[in-house]
Amino acid sequence: MKRVIPEYTALVDIIQDALDKEKDARDFYLEAADMAQAAEVRDFLLEMAEMEKSHVDLLTRKLEMLKSDKTVMEGILSSFEDDPRPDDAN
């Protein structure tokens, strides 16, 4: 099966999509672990869920950093006016 990858316009969108997929994978492993009857299978699935959680944590931190950087940059850029008006202009 060939995966269809959407056309992203920003890194934030890519990270958000990856984060959503990691959360789905974590939920899948947790649900499968709840259904597992064999202890070794359940343990394996819980280990996989924990690995996905570490991915979620990493991507969450990265996404927050990117959004913060974008907010700071937008604030800096908005402080520059295209049409500066000196205080003493009459």
N, C-alpha and C positions, 0 to 999 in steps of 0.2 A: 504494500500500500504506500503510495506516494503522499507525503505530507504537503498540504497547501500552506505556505507561509505567507501571511498577509504582508502587504507593503507598509512598512513602518515609516513614520515621518520624524520620530524623535527617539532617542535612547530611552527616555522615560517610558515610552510605550512598550518598547522591547522588554525592559525590566519588569514592568507591570504584567505583561503577558506571561513571562517566565514565572513570576511570583504566583500568579493564578494557577498555572500548571503544577507547580511544586505543591501548592496547597491541596489541589485535587489528588495528586499522587499520595500525599500524606494521609488524606482522608480515606483513600482506597485501601492502603495498607492497614490502617486502624480498623476499618470495617471488616476486612478479611481476617485480621487477627481475632476479632470478636467471634467470628464464625469458625475459626480453626479449632479442631478437637485435639490434635496432637500438640503437646507442649513445645516440641522442637520447632514445629511449623509456626506456632503462635509467637515464639521467641524471635524467630527469623523475621516475621512480618513486623513485629514491634521494632526490631532493629532497623528495618528498612524505613519505617515511619519516622524514627528518630533521625535517620540520615536526611530524609526529606525536610524535617523540621529545621535542621541546621542550614539547609539550602534556603528555606523560607526566611530564617533569621538573617542570613547573609544578604539576600536580595532586598529584604525590608530595609536594612541599614543603607544599602547602596541607593535605593529609591529615595529614601529620606534625604540622603546627602545630595543627590542630583536635584531634587525639588528645592532644597535649601539654597544650593548654589544658584539655581535659576531665579529664585526670589531675590537674592542679593544682587545678582546681575541686573535684573529688571529695575530694582530700586536705584542702582547706580545710573543706569541709562536714562531713567525717567527724570533724574535730577538735572540733566542737560536739556536746555530748551533750544528749539530750532530758531526761535526769534527772541533772543535775549533783549530785555529792555532795561537799560541803565536807570538807576534811581533818579538821576538828574536830567533825564530827557524830558523836554517840554514840547 
